């Protein structure tokens, strides 16, 4: 008997990892959009040189953050979901308590290392001594985020993305407001201090430090919110503890060992993604200096990359990051149930949705790169636009590689992404040095290097997934159909922009209308050619209602 809509709705409610992932994706994209919006006045306040100081310090912070906390949500959620899947509720709570002690400890250590070692890192490692102010200001945020990571991972393991989603939005709003205000105040202080000392770049350096204050305060307020959620949830945790009749009680020592063994490979693979950016920027500075550029020149180019290119590219990449957070506990539970069919369905659906969302974003960047840079940063120069055009490829490949990392984590092959990342990093670094030293590609080598790294990761990861569980990609539904829809969308969007720019003109109207038309065209085409099934749509938030409207408007294929 075929499933009725009611039956399918019930099934969707029982396994709503896509809905949870979509909820987190919406929140993550919203935070990235806020990030892009506030970076516009921030970029204008700091200037390209100040953005260079800010971006470089933030890369070091991101690396330290990765060591202290970025692997914790995935590791904690994986362990908690595995315990809950087999009814070990008591051990799930013990995983959280042990993880919290671990997070507090490592957060304090990494914060101390960055704060007290900031001078050495800035002078000898970064070749940017004035980045020290921003780096020291960022250091306390490492402890706060480490504690947040454990709480977020616990709720994700329980299948709830809401605490993570809401706390991300709160964190980003506080960061946006405080960063702009802090940069404005501190850049004036630095400029006055620079006039006295004769250091012209002290103003942008202080401004970068003021901007980082928003990161720390945002993390603090978000942590207070998560603490409140955890406090209200304590009663349910106690009931889970009491209603566990499995009789299994693991020691904290054993849990810590499993946590570390789970987190380390995730940490290592994440580290490669972060360290390649730091290595790229460091190599970039050294080679540019050797080629005769002064610090102000190469830091300005780096400011375009980190202040204008990076924030835009990270918006669509946040979609795949959110789906990554939801697929790991869901796949872990499916593997624990030994359901090969369910594992294949989850991999197929997650990968397909990632491509459906990232490919049109890449197409949009490709055809509307210059108008977007003019709209957001009032920058009509060629360099930012060309960088964003390269970013169109980065968006798709990084989205694919990130989701394949999480798929392997969910399949319990945690070390594989780390091994693959090492191989990809070697190829990437060799290629990057050649592009910089031989072909003198300048700042474009930073984006091109990301493409090479992501291609290696996609190929290596997907080959391993096929070997582990026999999953083969449905190329037509996963890639070809979204590419067709994105191609149609891109042509329409570019045509609409050209016509409006010719007859209406202005910085805002042509590009905004072109984007709105592009979104409508893409949704219509991607549904008409059958890229998404009924089950895919029903798995989304309010999916049953969405499917009803799609059929009513005759958007689904007959």
GIUR-V371019 format. One record per backbone hydrogen bond with DSSP energy under -1.0 kcal/mol. NH is the residue of the N-H (numbers start at 1). CO is the residue of the C=O. Records with the same first field share a line. If there is no record, write none. Layout:
NH=CO  CO
This chain:
8=4
9=5
10=6
11=7
12=8
13=9
14=10
15=11
20=16
21=17
22=18
23=19
24=20
25=21
26=22
27=23
28=24
29=25
30=26
31=27
32=28
33=29
34=30
35=31
36=32
37=33
38=34
39=35
42=38
43=39
44=40
45=41
46=42
47=43
50=46
51=47
52=48
53=49
54=50
55=51
56=52
57=53
58=54
59=55
60=56
61=57
62=58
63=59
64=60
65=61
66=62
67=63
68=64
69=65
70=65
72=69
75=71
76=72
77=73
78=74
79=75
80=76
81=77
82=78
83=79
84=80
85=81
87=84
88=83
89=87
92=88
93=89
94=90
95=91
96=92
97=93
98=94
99=95
100=96
101=97
102=98
103=99
104=100
105=101
106=102
107=103
108=104
109=105
110=106
111=107
112=108
113=109
114=110
115=111
116=112
117=113
121=117
122=118
123=119
124=120
125=120
126=121
128=122
131=128
132=129
135=131
136=132
137=133
138=134
139=135
141=138
142=139
144=140
145=141
146=142
147=143
148=144
149=145
150=146
151=147
152=148
153=149
154=150
155=151
156=152
157=153
158=154
159=156
160=155
165=161
166=162
167=163
168=164
169=165
170=166
171=167
172=168
173=169
174=170
175=171
176=172
177=173
178=174
179=175
180=176
181=177
182=178
183=179
184=180
185=181
186=182
187=183
188=184
189=185
190=186
191=187
192=188
193=189
194=190
195=191
196=192
197=193
198=194
202=199
205=201
206=202
207=203
208=204
209=205
210=206
211=207
212=208
214=211
216=212
217=213
218=214
219=215
220=216
221=217
222=218
223=219
224=220
225=221
226=222
227=223
228=224
229=225
230=226
231=227
232=228
233=229
237=233
238=234
239=235
240=236
241=237
242=238
243=239
255=251
256=252
257=253
258=254
259=255
260=256
261=257
262=258
263=259
264=260
267=263
268=264
269=265
270=266
271=267
272=268
273=269
274=270
275=271
276=272
278=274
279=275
280=276
281=277
282=278
283=279
284=280
285=281
286=282
287=283
288=284
289=285
290=286
291=287
292=289
293=288
298=294
299=295
300=296
301=297
302=298
303=299
304=300
305=301
306=302
307=303
308=304
309=304
310=305
313=309
314=310
317=313
318=314
319=316
321=317
322=318
323=319
324=320
325=321
326=322
327=323
328=324
330=326
331=327
332=328
333=329
334=330
335=331
336=332
337=333
338=335
339=334
343=339
344=340
345=341
346=342
347=343
348=344
349=345
350=346
351=347
352=348
353=349
354=350
355=351
356=352
357=353
358=354
359=355
362=358
363=359
364=360
365=361
366=362
367=363
368=364
372=368
373=369
374=370
375=371
376=372
377=373
378=374
379=373
386=382
387=383
388=384
389=385
390=386
391=387
393=390
394=390
395=391
397=393
398=394
399=395
400=396
401=397
402=398
403=399
404=400
405=401
406=402
407=403
408=404
409=405
410=406
411=407
412=409
413=408
419=415
420=416
421=417
422=418
423=419
424=420
425=421
426=422
427=423
428=424
429=425
430=426
431=427
432=428
433=429
434=430
435=431
436=432
437=433
438=434
439=434
441=435
444=441
445=442
446=443
448=444
449=445
450=446
451=447
452=448
453=449
454=450
455=451
456=452
457=453
458=454
459=455
460=456
461=457
462=458
463=459
464=460
465=461
466=462
467=463
468=464
469=465
470=466
475=473
478=474
479=475
480=475
481=476
483=479
484=480
485=481
486=482
487=483
488=484
489=485
490=486
491=487
492=488
493=489
494=490
495=491
496=492
497=493
498=494
499=495
500=496
501=497
502=498
503=499
504=500
505=500
512=508
513=509
514=510
515=511
516=512
517=513
518=514
519=515
520=516
521=517
522=518
523=519
524=520
525=521
526=522
527=523
528=524
529=525
530=527
531=526
537=533
538=534
539=535
540=537
543=540
546=542
547=543
548=544
549=545
550=546
551=547
552=548
553=549
555=550
